[in-house]
Amino acid sequence: MITEYSAMPKDDASKWLGTQQSFRANLQQKITSLAHYWQLYLTNNDLTARQELKRLSQQLAAAAKVYGFQKVADSASQFADLFAHPFVDELTQRIQEHNCMEVLQQQLNSSSQLMKSHTPQQASALEPAEPCILLFDEDELAAEALACDLSSHGFRLVIETNSAQLYDTLIATKPQAVLSNITLQHQHCLSIDAIRSSLHQLSQKPAVICFTEHDSFEARLAATRLGCQHFMLKPVDSKQVLYQLNKLIHKEKNEPYHILLVDSDTDVLRFYRHALGMGGYTVTTATDSKTAFELAVQVKPELMLIDLNLKGCNGIELGKIVRQHPELANTPLIFMFQQQDSSHDSTVAALAGDDYIQKPIAPWRLLMTVEAKVKRSRLLKQEQRAVIQRPELMQHIDTLTALPTLWQLKRELQKNSEQQSPLCLMKLDLDQFHLINDVYGRETGDLVLQTVAWQLAQLLSEQDHLYRESGDEFWLLCRQLTTLEQAAEFTEHMLLVLEHISSNFDVSIHFTASVGICLVNEPQSPDELLQHASSALYEAKKKAGHQYRFYDPQQQQKIDLRQQLSQTIRQAISKKQFSCVFQPIFSANSKLTSFELLARWQHPEQGPISPALFIPLLEEQGLISYLTRQMLDLGLPQLKAWRQQWPELCLNINVSAQDLADPELCEQLLERMQQYELPTTALIIEITESILIQAGSGSFEQLRQLAAQGFAISLDDFGTGYSSLSYLDKLPVSRLKIDRSFVQRIDDNQEDKLLPAIIHLANDLELEITAEGVETALQFDYLKRFGCQRYQGYLFSKPLKAVDIEHTSWFQARTSVFAK
């Protein structure tokens, strides 16, 4: 039977098969222990036995889930819950305990007897990236333990436990060294015969190391005749084997990270040790706090992983003891806890610089967390003096995902610029990621980021690289994507993968991502390339998630203009460079009823600037409320003058989220209405649903105060939000404005059932409805037929200055006349 140990591959299918088999073999021991304490508990109602049953079932639940035995994990978890949360009725409690124990024992027996066979790999398919070592030993557990230690030092181990297959395996794998157990049976050794008979077929003779349980002259003679370079006695010291291998095959000895793993659950301990070993780490283990501390002092680990639920001295206490030792004070600690231990979170967080992770831990996440922590620790040690002078070195490794950071990306882009190689640079951002942190907590948010990093890494080739900038932003540098088609195909696949990873979390989390793409075909500076990808991402995020955009130089011009305007817009507010125009609103019989007040900006150098550009800039800089007040000071005096000719005329004004969040808004509006001697009914306040969401729950009370003072409230852009209907019975809204996108469908001859439904709904609720964007007589007739009361659009008039309005026929006539 062949088993291969090597550096951790991307394929997870067979990675943990060996440890899963070991766990299944150990289930029989669990069955015996549970049966023993169960009998004590039933016979004597022994409290100690009860506590042991609880502890064993909790450990079994965690270990079984990690190893993939979900039914055992579920049964053990249910059994543990019965002891943690007993019934009031003792009889019911005993019945439930008996039933759970019976189910658990059935699951344990079934799992321990169901042995999955290894699928032999064709040795010819094994491509040795690292030095290949063939290890022959019929003792499977001993072979696995030795293989785990050696593989963590950069060797690829192939285990063979069947002497009958040793010859074929040796010929197929062509190892650089052979480690063989010698078992003499009647002065005959099958393994040596197989090795000797195949050596002449190998172009390059492997180094041979033999080991045996019983030292004898015959065994040493057989090894010598074989050409054995080193002879050892069992149990074999892996450090001695490593030393000899490095000498024999001239491989430089590397220095893997040393980790101390502390957990009282031996099954979980074995699993995590194996996972970390395959990831390239040297792992020392301990099952109790005292032994762990003694080992820590002895081996000086670069990282300690400590389970909280240790006997005698718990994980938190062990962490404090470690911190007290002068030589261990700066050793990074990661605490492992189960769900029921979550109360310890705040205590763990109080230990400065320490992290914690919830069990059961997926192997990839364990490796990612450890790698991030250890890399940072080693960087600090290697660059201790430089870090003091150059704090930016601390930012080279992301502490959550172990990914290189933006600093590393810039170096790679600079190198690529010098080599003039084509590549594709992508910037990926998770949409509305802050909501995950707000709703589910930062720990879940961190798990999402680690999962995204892991999934993205699996999609990349060895020549591609992944970086994390900060928060939920990732950068991808792909050398294989050189055309728009290739980049688009890869991005679409990547976005689909990210949309389907919610199964990795305890709660159902659905999220999307947006991507900005920049194809690089000529030398450019790193900062330019980063800016190009960022501008493409900015365009992608203008629409709802699962979007990607390629960098467009013309779009960059717009972004540059936006940047220039952002630097001068504050001055424009202070110098009152903004003016206003008025767009009339007519009734169904074409009579003027009100004007919408609109802002305009004539830039001294750039000319007229679109409101779609300057309104967001004012909101970003917190200046939009200043514009609102300036527009009121321009519009209200004009309304006062016009009302002498049109006494019922009203003015519609848009308010922002910042306006609505101001607790003094109502008072300020009342003061201005009194200043210009206008009734509050003459002002219609227009809001959008997005403004309500941004302003928060306080906006509801603010609108009620305004309505109570007589101001009319109009819900603008109705039908384009997420839940406009849900607001209608909660807000003091008296008017609705149908978004122009619905009106435009009329000319497209689309069968639109939604528009008539909106009008009927508004009429049933006694809400006055206005249609904006009316441009054709067909639209006007259609809306009028279904009962729309107010109209605004170019069919009647474009926005005009006050002086131009006063010269129109429809304004002068004071009758139902409008200009087409």
C-alpha positions in Angstrom: 0.0 0.0 0.0 1.5 3.3 -1.1 1.0 6.6 0.9 2.6 9.8 -0.2 3.7 12.7 2.1 4.8 15.9 0.6 4.4 19.7 0.7 0.7 20.6 0.9 -1.0 20.4 -2.5 -4.0 22.4 -3.6 -6.1 19.3 -4.0 -7.8 18.5 -0.7 -9.3 15.2 -1.8 -6.7 12.8 -0.3 -4.7 15.1 1.9 -6.0 13.9 5.2 -6.7 10.3 4.4 -3.9 8.9 6.5 -4.9 10.7 9.7 -8.5 9.9 9.1 -7.6 6.2 9.1 -5.7 6.7 12.3 -8.7 8.4 13.9 -11.0 5.6 12.8 -8.6 3.1 14.4 -8.6 5.0 17.6 -12.4 5.0 17.8 -12.4 1.6 19.5 -10.5 3.2 22.4 -13.2 5.9 22.7 -15.9 3.2 22.7 -14.2 1.5 25.6 -13.7 4.7 27.6 -17.3 5.8 27.1 -18.7 2.4 28.0 -16.6 2.3 31.2 -17.7 5.7 32.5 -21.3 5.1 31.3 -21.4 1.9 33.4 -20.1 3.8 36.5 -22.6 6.6 35.9 -25.6 4.1 35.6 -24.5 2.0 38.6 -23.4 4.6 41.2 -24.7 7.9 39.7 -21.0 8.8 39.9 -20.5 12.6 39.4 -16.9 12.1 38.3 -18.1 9.7 35.7 -20.7 12.2 34.6 -18.1 14.9 34.1 -15.9 12.5 32.2 -18.7 11.5 29.9 -19.3 15.2 29.2 -15.6 15.8 28.5 -15.2 12.7 26.3 -18.3 13.5 24.3 -17.3 17.1 23.8 -13.8 16.1 22.6 -15.3 13.4 20.4 -17.7 15.9 18.8 -14.9 18.3 17.9 -12.5 15.6 16.7 -15.1 13.7 14.6 -16.2 16.9 12.9 -12.6 17.8 12.0 -11.9 14.3 10.6 -15.1 14.3 8.6 -17.2 11.9 10.7 -20.3 14.1 10.8 -22.8 11.6 12.2 -20.5 10.7 15.1 -19.9 14.5 15.7 -23.7 15.1 15.8 -24.4 12.3 18.1 -21.5 13.2 20.5 -22.6 16.8 20.5 -26.2 15.9 21.4 -24.9 13.6 24.2 -22.7 16.4 25.6 -25.6 18.9 25.5 -27.7 16.6 27.7 -25.1 16.8 30.5 -24.6 20.6 30.0 -28.3 21.4 30.0 -30.2 18.6 32.0 -34.0 18.3 32.0 -36.0 19.2 35.1 -37.5 15.7 35.1 -34.9 13.2 36.1 -36.7 10.3 34.4 -36.9 12.1 31.1 -33.2 13.0 31.5 -32.2 9.3 31.9 -34.3 8.2 29.0 -32.8 10.8 26.7 -29.3 10.0 28.0 -29.8 6.3 27.3 -31.2 6.9 23.8 -28.3 9.3 22.9 -25.7 6.9 24.3 -27.2 4.0 22.3 -27.1 6.0 19.0 -23.6 7.3 19.7 -22.3 3.7 20.3 -23.9 2.6 17.1 -22.3 5.4 15.2 -18.9 4.7 16.8 -19.0 1.0 16.1 -20.1 1.6 12.5 -17.3 4.2 11.9 -14.6 2.2 13.5 -15.4 -0.9 11.3 -15.8 1.0 8.0 -12.2 1.2 6.7 -11.7 3.2 3.5 -9.0 1.7 1.4 -6.2 3.9 0.1 -6.3 4.3 -3.7 -2.8 3.3 -4.9 -1.3 6.1 -7.0 0.6 5.2 -10.1 4.2 6.0 -9.2 4.9 7.2 -12.7 2.5 10.1 -12.1 4.5 11.2 -9.0 6.6 14.1 -10.2 9.2 14.8 -7.4 9.4 18.6 -6.8 11.2 17.8 -3.6 13.7 14.9 -3.0 11.8 11.6 -3.1 12.3 9.2 -0.2 10.9 5.7 -0.2 10.0 4.5 3.3 9.3 0.8 3.8 7.8 -0.3 7.2 5.0 -2.8 7.8 4.2 -0.8 11.0 1.9 1.8 9.3 1.5 4.1 12.3 5.3 4.3 12.9 5.8 5.0 9.2 3.2 7.8 9.2 4.8 9.4 12.2 8.3 9.4 10.7 7.0 10.5 7.3 5.1 13.5 8.8 8.3 14.7 10.5 10.5 14.3 7.4 7.9 15.9 5.0 7.9 19.0 7.1 11.6 19.5 6.1 11.1 19.6 2.4 11.1 15.9 1.5 8.5 14.0 -0.4 7.8 10.7 1.3 6.3 7.6 -0.3 5.3 4.9 2.2 5.1 1.3 1.2 3.8 -1.2 3.8 3.5 -4.3 1.7 6.7 -6.2 1.0 5.2 -7.9 -2.0 4.8 -4.5 -3.7 8.1 -3.0 -2.7 9.9 -4.0 -5.9 7.3 -2.3 -8.1 7.1 0.8 -6.0 10.9 1.2 -5.9 11.2 0.9 -9.7 8.3 3.3 -10.3 9.3 6.0 -7.8 13.0 6.0 -8.5 13.7 7.6 -5.0 16.9 9.4 -4.1 17.0 7.6 -0.8 15.4 4.4 0.7 14.5 4.0 4.4 13.9 0.4 5.1 12.9 -1.6 8.1 14.8 -4.9 8.3 12.9 -7.9 9.6 14.8 -11.1 9.4 12.5 -14.2 9.1 14.5 -17.5 9.1 17.6 -15.7 8.0 15.8 -14.2 5.0 14.9 -10.5 4.5 12.2 -9.8 1.8 12.8 -6.0 1.8 16.6 -6.3 1.2 16.0 -8.9 -1.5 13.6 -6.6 -3.3 15.9 -3.6 -3.0 19.0 -5.5 -4.1 17.2 -7.0 -7.2 16.0 -3.6 -8.4 19.1 -1.4 -7.8 20.7 -2.5 -11.1 17.7 -1.2 -13.0 18.1 2.3 -11.7 20.4 4.7 -13.5 21.0 6.5 -10.3 21.5 4.4 -7.2 19.6 5.7 -4.1 21.2 6.1 -0.7 20.0 3.5 1.7 19.3 3.7 5.5 18.2 0.6 7.3 16.7 0.3 10.8 15.5 -2.6 12.9 13.9 -3.4 16.2 16.4 -6.1 17.1 20.1 -5.5 16.6 22.0 -8.6 15.4 25.1 -9.4 13.5 23.0 -11.0 10.7 20.9 -7.8 10.3 24.0 -5.6 10.1 25.7 -8.0 7.6 22.6 -8.0 5.4 22.5 -4.2 5.5 26.2 -3.9 4.7 25.9 -6.3 1.7 23.0 -4.2 0.4 25.2 -1.1 0.5 23.5 0.6 3.4 25.2 3.9 4.4 23.7 4.1 7.8 22.2 1.6 10.3 19.7 2.6 13.1 17.7 1.0 15.9 14.0 1.5 16.4 12.4 3.6 17.7 14.0 5.8 15.1 15.0 9.4 16.0 13.6 11.6 13.1 16.3 14.2 13.8 19.0 11.6 13.2 17.3 10.4 10.0 17.0 14.0 8.8 20.7 14.7 9.5 21.8 11.6 7.6 19.5 12.3 4.7 20.8 15.8 4.3 24.4 14.4 4.3 23.6 11.6 1.9 21.7 13.4 -0.8 23.5 16.7 -0.4 20.5 18.7 0.5 20.9 21.9 2.5 19.2 21.7 5.8 16.4 24.2 6.0 15.0 25.7 9.2 11.2 25.1 9.3 9.1 27.1 11.7 8.8 25.4 15.1 5.3 25.3 16.6 4.2 24.0 20.0 0.7 22.6 19.9 -1.2 22.1 23.2 -4.4 20.1 23.3 -5.8 17.5 25.6 -7.7 15.8 22.8 -5.1 13.4 21.4 -7.1 12.8 18.2 -7.4 16.5 17.4 -3.7 16.9 18.4 -2.6 14.2 15.9 -4.7 15.7 13.2 -3.4 19.3 13.6 0.1 18.0 14.0 -0.2 16.2 10.7 -1.8 19.2 8.9 0.9 21.5 10.1 3.6 19.0 9.3 2.4 18.7 5.7 2.4 22.5 5.6 6.2 22.5 6.3 6.3 23.1 10.1 8.2 21.4 12.8 5.6 20.5 15.5 6.0 19.6 19.1 2.9 18.6 21.0 1.8 18.4 24.6 -1.5 17.3 26.2 -1.2 19.3 29.5 -0.1 22.7 30.6 2.9 21.7 32.7 4.5 19.6 30.0 3.7 22.4 27.5 5.5 25.0 29.5 8.5 22.8 30.1 8.7 22.1 26.3 8.3 25.8 25.5 11.2 26.7 27.8 13.3 23.9 26.1 12.5 24.3 22.4 11.7 28.1 22.3 8.8 27.7 19.7 8.1 30.5 17.3 4.4 30.0 17.9 2.1 28.3 20.5 -1.4 27.0 19.7 -3.2 26.4 23.0 -6.6 24.9 23.6 -8.6 26.7 26.2 -10.1 23.6 27.7 -7.1 22.0 29.4 -7.3 20.1 32.7 -5.8 21.5 35.9 -4.4 24.7 34.3 -6.6 26.1 31.5 -5.3 27.6 28.3 -5.7 31.2 29.5 -3.6 30.5 32.6 -1.0 28.7 30.6 -0.8 31.8 28.3 -0.2 34.1 31.3 2.5 31.7 32.6 4.3 31.7 29.2 4.1 35.5 29.1 5.8 35.7 32.5 8.9 33.9 31.3 11.5 36.4 30.0 12.5 34.2 27.1 8.9 33.5 26.0 7.4 36.9 26.6 7.2 37.7 22.9 6.2 34.3 21.6 2.9 34.6 19.6 0.0 32.7 21.0 -3.1 31.5 19.3 -5.9 30.2 21.5 -8.3 27.5 20.2 -11.8 27.3 21.7 -15.0 25.5 21.1 -18.4 27.3 20.9 -19.2 26.7 24.5 -15.9 28.4 25.5 -16.9 31.7 23.8 -17.2 33.5 27.1 -13.4 33.5 27.3 -13.1 35.7 24.2 -12.8 38.9 26.0 -10.2 37.4 28.3 -8.1 36.1 25.4 -8.3 39.5 23.7 -6.9 41.1 26.8 -3.6 39.4 26.2 -2.0 41.9 23.9 -1.0 40.6 20.5 -2.7 37.2 20.9 -5.4 35.7 18.6 -8.0 33.0 19.0 -9.7 30.7 16.6 -12.9 28.6 17.0 -12.7 24.8 16.7 -13.2 22.7 14.7 -10.6 24.4 12.5 -10.5 23.5 8.8 -6.9 22.5 7.8 -6.5 25.3 5.3 -7.6 27.9 7.8 -5.2 26.5 10.4 -2.3 26.7 8.0 -3.3 30.3 6.9 -3.6 31.5 10.5 -0.3 29.9 11.6 1.6 31.1 8.5 0.4 34.7 9.0 1.4 34.7 12.7 4.8 32.9 12.3 5.9 34.9 9.3 5.3 38.1 11.1 7.1 36.8 14.2 10.2 35.7 12.1 10.2 39.0 10.3 10.4 40.8 13.6 13.3 38.7 14.7 15.2 39.0 11.4 14.6 42.7 11.0 14.5 43.8 14.6 16.8 46.7 14.2 15.5 47.7 10.8 11.9 47.7 12.1 12.8 50.3 14.7 14.0 52.6 12.0 11.6 51.5 9.3 8.1 50.7 10.7 6.8 50.0 7.2 8.5 46.6 7.3 5.8 45.5 9.6 3.3 45.8 6.7 5.0 43.3 4.4 2.9 40.4 5.6 -0.8 40.5 6.2 -1.5 39.2 9.7 -4.9 37.7 8.9 -4.3 35.9 5.6 -0.5 35.5 5.5 -0.7 37.2 2.0 1.9 39.7 0.9 0.8 43.3 1.1 0.6 46.3 -1.2 4.3 47.0 -0.5 5.2 43.6 -2.1 2.9 44.2 -5.0 4.6 47.5 -5.9 8.0 45.8 -5.9 6.7 43.1 -8.2 5.1 45.7 -10.6 8.4 47.6 -10.6 10.3 44.4 -11.5 7.7 43.6 -14.2 8.1 47.1 -15.7 11.8 46.6 -16.0 11.3 43.3 -17.7 8.5 44.7 -19.9 6.3 41.5 -19.5 2.5 41.6 -20.2 0.2 40.9 -17.3 -3.2 41.5 -15.9 -3.7 43.4 -12.7 -7.0 43.1 -10.8 -8.4 44.8 -7.7 -11.2 42.9 -6.0 -13.5 44.4 -3.4 -16.3 42.6 -1.5 -19.6 44.4 -1.8 -21.2 45.8 1.4 -18.6 43.8 3.5 -19.1 46.1 6.5 -22.6 44.7 6.9 -21.1 41.2 7.7 -19.0 42.7 10.5 -22.0 44.7 11.8 -24.5 41.8 11.7 -22.4 38.7 12.5 -19.4 40.2 14.3 -15.7 40.7 13.4 -14.7 37.1 14.0 -17.1 36.0 11.2 -15.9 38.8 9.1 -12.3 37.6 9.5 -13.3 34.1 8.6 -15.0 35.4 5.4 -11.8 37.2 4.5 -9.7 34.2 5.1 -12.1 32.0 3.1 -12.0 34.4 0.2 -8.2 34.5 0.3 -8.1 30.7 0.3 -10.5 30.4 -2.6 -8.8 33.0 -4.7 -5.4 31.3 -4.1 -6.8 28.0 -5.4 -7.8 29.7 -8.7 -4.3 31.1 -9.4 -1.4 29.4 -11.2 2.1 29.2 -9.7 3.1 32.2 -11.8 0.3 34.3 -10.4 0.2 36.2 -7.1 -2.4 37.3 -4.6 -2.1 40.3 -2.3 -4.3 41.9 0.4 -4.2 45.6 0.8 -6.6 46.2 3.7 -10.1 45.5 4.8 -11.9 43.6 2.1 -9.7 44.6 -0.8 -7.5 42.0 -2.7 -5.1 42.4 -5.6 -4.4 39.7 -8.2 -1.4 39.7 -10.5 -2.0 37.3 -13.3 0.7 36.6 -15.9 -1.3 34.1 -18.0 -4.2 36.6 -18.8 -3.0 38.7 -21.7 -6.3 39.4 -23.6 -9.7 40.9 -22.7 -11.4 37.6 -23.4 -9.1 35.6 -21.1 -9.4 38.1 -18.3 -13.2 38.3 -18.6 -13.6 34.5 -18.6 -11.4 34.2 -15.5 -13.1 37.0 -13.7 -16.6 35.7 -14.3 -15.5 32.3 -13.0 -13.9 33.9 -10.0 -17.0 35.9 -9.1 -19.2 32.8 -9.4 -16.8 30.8 -7.1 -17.0 33.6 -4.4 -20.8 33.7 -4.6 -21.0 30.0 -3.7 -18.8 29.8 -0.6 -21.4 30.5 2.0 -21.4 26.8 3.0 -18.1 27.5 4.7 -19.8 29.4 7.5 -22.0 28.5 10.5 -24.5 31.2 9.3 -25.9 31.7 5.8 -23.8 34.6 4.3 -24.4 35.7 0.7 -22.1 38.3 -0.7 -20.8 39.4 -4.1 -17.7 41.1 -5.3 -16.6 43.8 -7.8 -13.4 43.7 -9.8 -11.4 46.4 -11.6 -9.1 45.1 -14.3 -6.1 46.6 -16.0 -4.2 44.9 -18.8 -0.6 45.9 -18.9 1.2 45.7 -22.3 3.8 48.5 -21.9 6.0 49.8 -19.1 4.2 51.9 -16.5 4.9 52.9 -13.0 3.4 50.8 -10.2 1.4 53.8 -8.9 -0.1 54.4 -12.3 -1.1 50.7 -12.6 -2.7 50.7 -9.2 -4.6 53.8 -10.0 -5.9 52.3 -13.2 -7.2 49.2 -11.6 -8.7 51.3 -8.8 -10.5 53.5 -11.3 -11.9 50.4 -13.1 -13.1 49.1 -9.7 -14.8 52.4 -9.0 -16.8 52.1 -12.2 -17.7 48.5 -11.4 -19.1 49.4 -8.0 -21.5 51.9 -9.4 -23.9 49.0 -10.1 -25.1 46.2 -7.8 -22.6 43.4 -7.1 -21.1 40.8 -9.4 -19.6 43.4 -11.7 -16.3 43.9 -13.3 -14.9 46.7 -15.5 -11.7 47.1 -17.6 -9.7 50.3 -17.3 -10.7 52.9 -19.8 -8.4 55.9 -20.4 -11.4 58.1 -21.1 -12.9 57.1 -17.9 -9.7 58.1 -16.2 -10.1 61.6 -17.5 -13.4 61.8 -15.8 -11.8 60.6 -12.6 -9.0 63.2 -12.9 -11.7 65.9 -13.4 -13.5 64.7 -10.4 -10.3 64.9 -8.3 -9.7 68.4 -9.5 -13.3 69.5 -8.7 -13.1 67.9 -5.2 -10.2 70.2 -4.4 -12.1 73.4 -5.5 -15.7 72.7 -4.5 -15.3 73.9 -0.9 -14.1 77.3 -2.3 -17.2 77.3 -4.7 -19.5 76.9 -1.7 -17.8 79.7 0.3 -17.9 82.0 -2.8 -21.5 81.0 -3.6 -20.7 80.0 -7.1 -23.8 77.8 -7.3 -27.0 79.2 -9.0 -30.4 77.8 -9.4 -32.9 76.9 -12.1 -36.6 75.9 -11.8 -38.4 73.1 -13.6 -42.2 73.5 -13.6 -44.7 70.8 -12.6 -48.2 70.8 -14.2 -51.5 69.2 -13.3 -53.5 66.9 -15.5 -55.3 69.9 -17.0 -51.9 71.5 -17.8 -52.1 74.1 -15.1 -48.9 75.2 -13.3 -48.8 73.9 -9.7 -45.2 74.1 -8.5 -41.5 74.3 -9.4 -38.6 71.9 -8.5 -35.6 73.9 -7.4 -32.4 72.6 -9.0 -28.8 73.6 -8.4 -26.2 74.5 -11.1 -22.5 75.1 -11.0 -20.6 77.2 -13.5 -17.0 76.4 -12.8 -14.6 79.3 -13.6 -12.3 77.1 -15.6 -14.1 73.9 -16.4 -17.4 75.5 -17.4 -20.8 74.0 -16.4 -20.5 70.9 -14.1 -23.2 68.3 -14.0 -25.1 67.8 -10.8 -24.5 64.1 -11.1 -20.8 65.0 -10.5 -20.9 67.8 -7.9 -23.7 66.5 -5.7 -21.8 63.3 -4.7 -18.6 65.4 -4.1 -20.5 67.7 -1.8 -21.9 64.7 0.1 -18.5 63.1 0.4 -17.0 66.3 1.9 -20.0 67.0 4.2 -20.9 70.2 2.4 -24.3 69.3 0.9 -26.2 71.0 3.8 -24.5 74.3 2.9 -25.8 74.0 -0.7 -29.3 73.2 0.6 -29.4 76.4 2.6 -28.0 78.5 -0.3 -30.6 77.1 -2.6 -33.4 77.9 -0.1 -32.1 81.5 0.1 -32.2 81.7 -3.7 -35.5 79.9 -4.2 -37.8 81.1 -1.4 -37.6 84.9 -2.3 -38.4 84.0 -5.9 -41.4 81.9 -4.7 -42.6 84.8 -2.6 -42.6 87.1 -5.6 -44.3 84.5 -7.9 -47.0 83.7 -5.4 -48.3 87.3 -5.9 -49.4 86.1 -9.4 -49.8 82.4 -8.5 -51.1 82.3 -4.9 -51.2 78.5 -4.7 -47.7 78.0 -6.2 -45.3 75.6 -4.3 -41.6 74.9 -4.4 -40.1 71.4 -4.4 -36.7 71.1 -2.8 -34.5 68.0 -2.5 -32.9 67.3 0.9 -30.0 65.0 1.6 -29.2 62.4 4.2 -27.0 64.9 6.0 -29.9 67.5 6.0 -32.3 64.9 7.4 -29.8 63.8 10.1 -29.6 67.4 11.4 -31.9 67.7 14.4 -32.3 71.4 13.8 -33.6 71.0 10.2 -37.2 71.6 11.1 -36.4 74.7 13.1 -34.2 76.1 10.4 -36.9 75.6 7.7 -39.5 77.3 9.9 -37.2 80.3 10.4 -36.7 80.7 6.6 -40.4 80.4 5.9 -41.1 83.1 8.5 -38.3 85.2 7.1 -39.8 85.2 3.6 -43.4 85.3 4.9 -44.4 82.0 3.3 -46.7 79.3 4.7 -45.1 75.9 5.4 -47.6 74.4 2.9 -45.7 76.2 0.1 -42.6 74.0 0.5 -42.6 70.4 -0.6 -39.6 68.4 0.7 -38.4 65.6 -1.6 -36.6 62.6 -0.3 -35.4 59.3 -1.7 -35.4 55.9 -0.1 -31.6 55.8 -0.2 -31.5 59.0 1.8 -33.7 57.4 4.4 -31.4 54.4 4.7 -28.3 56.7 5.0 -29.9 59.0 7.5 -30.9 56.1 9.8 -34.0 55.5 12.0 -33.9 59.1 13.3 -35.0 60.3 9.9 -38.5 58.9 10.5 -39.1 61.1 13.5 -37.6 64.1 11.7 -40.1 63.7 8.9 -43.0 63.4 11.3 -42.0 66.8 12.9 -41.8 68.4 9.4 -45.2 67.0 8.4 -46.7 68.2 11.8 -45.6 71.8 10.9 -47.4 71.6 7.6 -44.5 70.8 5.2 -45.5 68.3 2.4 -43.3 65.2 2.1 -42.7 63.7 -1.3 -41.0 60.3 -1.9 -38.8 60.8 -5.0 -37.6 58.2 -7.5 -40.4 55.8 -6.3 -40.0 52.2 -7.5 -36.2 52.2 -7.8 -35.5 51.4 -4.2 -35.4 48.1 -2.3 -38.5 48.4 -0.1 -40.4 51.6 -0.9 -43.8 50.0 -0.3 -42.8 49.1 3.3 -42.2 52.8 4.0 -45.6 54.1 2.8 -47.5 53.2 6.0 -44.7 54.4 8.3 -43.8 57.8 6.8 -45.9 61.0 6.7 -45.7 60.9 2.9 -48.4 62.8 1.0 -46.9 62.6 -2.5 -45.0 60.1 -4.7 -42.8 60.8 -7.7 -42.5 58.0 -10.3 -39.0 57.6 -11.5 -38.4 58.5 -15.1 -37.2 54.9 -16.0 -40.9 53.8 -15.7 -42.1 56.6 -17.9 -39.6 55.8 -20.7 -40.9 52.3 -21.0 -44.2 53.7 -22.4 -42.5 54.8 -25.7 -40.7 51.4 -26.0 -44.2 49.7 -26.3 -43.4 47.5 -23.4 -46.3 45.9 -21.6 -45.7 47.5 -18.2 -48.1 46.3 -15.5 -46.1 47.8 -12.7 -46.7 51.5 -13.7 -50.5 51.3 -13.6 -50.3 49.4 -10.3 -48.1 52.1 -8.8 -50.6 54.8 -9.8 -53.6 52.8 -8.5 -51.8 52.1 -5.2 -51.0 55.8 -4.7 -54.6 56.8 -5.5 -56.0 54.1 -3.1 -53.7 55.5 -0.4 -54.8 59.1 -1.3 -51.3 60.1 -2.3 -50.8 62.7 -4.9 -48.6 61.2 -7.7 -46.2 63.0 -10.0 -44.5 61.5 -13.1 -41.1 62.9 -13.9 -39.3 62.7 -17.3 -42.4 63.1 -19.4 -41.2 63.9 -22.9 -43.8 62.8 -25.4 -47.6 63.3 -25.8 -47.9 59.4 -25.8 -46.4 59.3 -22.3 -48.7 62.1 -21.1 -51.9 60.5 -22.5 -50.9 57.1 -21.1 -50.3 58.4 -17.6 -53.4 60.6 -17.6 -55.5 57.6 -18.6 -54.5 55.7 -15.5 -55.0 58.6 -13.1 -51.6 60.4 -12.7 -52.2 63.9 -11.3 -48.9 65.8 -11.8 -46.4 65.9 -14.7 -42.8 67.1 -15.0 -40.6 66.9 -18.1 -39.4 68.4 -21.3 -42.8 68.0 -22.9 -43.8 71.0 -20.8 -40.5 72.8 -20.1 -36.9 72.2 -19.4 -35.4 73.8 -16.2 -35.2 77.5 -16.6 -33.8 80.6 -14.9 -36.3 82.7 -13.1 -36.1 85.6 -15.7 -36.8 83.2 -18.5 -39.8 81.6 -16.7 -41.4 85.0 -16.4 -41.4 85.5 -20.1 -43.2 82.2 -21.0 -46.7 82.3 -22.1 -47.9 79.6 -19.7 -46.6 81.6 -16.7 -48.0 84.9 -17.9 -51.4 83.5 -18.9 -52.3 82.1 -15.4 -54.4 79.6 -17.4 -53.9 76.0 -18.5 -51.4 76.8 -21.2 -48.0 75.2 -21.6 -45.2 75.3 -24.1 -44.3 72.2 -26.0 
